[in-house]
Amino acid sequence: MLLSVGDIQAGYGRALVLRGVSLDVEEGEIVSVLGANGAGKTTTLRAISGLIPLQGGTIQFADQQWRSEPPEVRAAARLGHVPEGRGILGGLTVEENLGLAQALRTDRGNGFAKDLSNIYDMFPALRERPKIRASALSGGQQQMLTLARALLGRPRLLIVDELSFGLAPIVVNELFALIRDLREQGTTFLLVEQNANVLQLSDRTYVLARGRVTLEAPSSEIVGSDRLVRSYMGGDTA
């Protein structure tokens, strides 16, 4: 198992958001996490990547067990995180944003240059705009930029928060197709989404409601099912 999250509790200050979330991701999978606003999706990802402390439970990544390790330790273990809201630096150019990924690498010379060339092949819209400030890019191009920067860290597991948010359906389809290709090349994904179309992309799905997992199933089994609606509400899905 690449990632095993066991009964984690986490939140902000005294406000507990996650009340015992457990999920697993096997190497080579695309796993999706669905839920309404406030269900705990983003908080789950932030706990996994070390941006907020655990108040209980365990996180196992490959052969490492994490509890209070900082984000840079988890990134060094090749956990990548594309945050909600994209997280790019609008005042920097495309190439400057991508260059920030070198801090996560031990091979900052030819290895990084080769990967950067591959990234530009993957995202030709970025290759055409290396000197453009990130703030001047379209929403879809900004999402490509933050995804490209994360991939330059060579993650074994890339966790992505709301990849499709605010994007036109045609752009979402392009990004989902890219994720399929990247999985074939060896990257594992944990995708948090409100867009149920992610069920067409993922292998397995967890649904969160009120800080708990209310459904776990192969994605193909819940496409178009009323189980998804009931689990969003935190009801019994048996």
Helices and strands as residue ranges (DSSP letters): E 3-12, E 15-25, E 30-34, H 41-48, E 54-61, E 64-66, H 71-76, E 79-82, H 94-99, G 100-104, H 110-122, H 124-127, G 134-136, H 139-151, E 157-161, H 169-184, E 188-193, G 196-200, E 204-209, E 212-218, H 219-222, H 226-232
